[in-house]
């Protein structure tokens, strides 16, 4: 394998690693899971005043569970369909192109 091929394969590997590292689904999913756990814990034992404000609905519990489910969905999506590095453009032909408008 030539040095150029080794360098290209190393750059492709780094690009794929960077694409997975900065995948926005990881950030969104992680934040939703963290906030979902916090809100769910707050909604497990609400005060009477909180229940009265929400007209008897355990809104923090349901919202926290929904956030947790959405965060887990994003993380599962990231795991099942990992990000791919963008494909390198195909090398162009070396010779002059002949076609309409080329003057040949």
ABEGO torsion letter per residue (X at the ends): XBAAAAAAAAAAAAAAAAAAAABAAAAAAAAAAAAAAAAAAAAABBBAAAAAAAGGBBAAAAAAAAAAAAAAAAAAAAAABBBBBBBBBBBBBABBBBEBGAGX
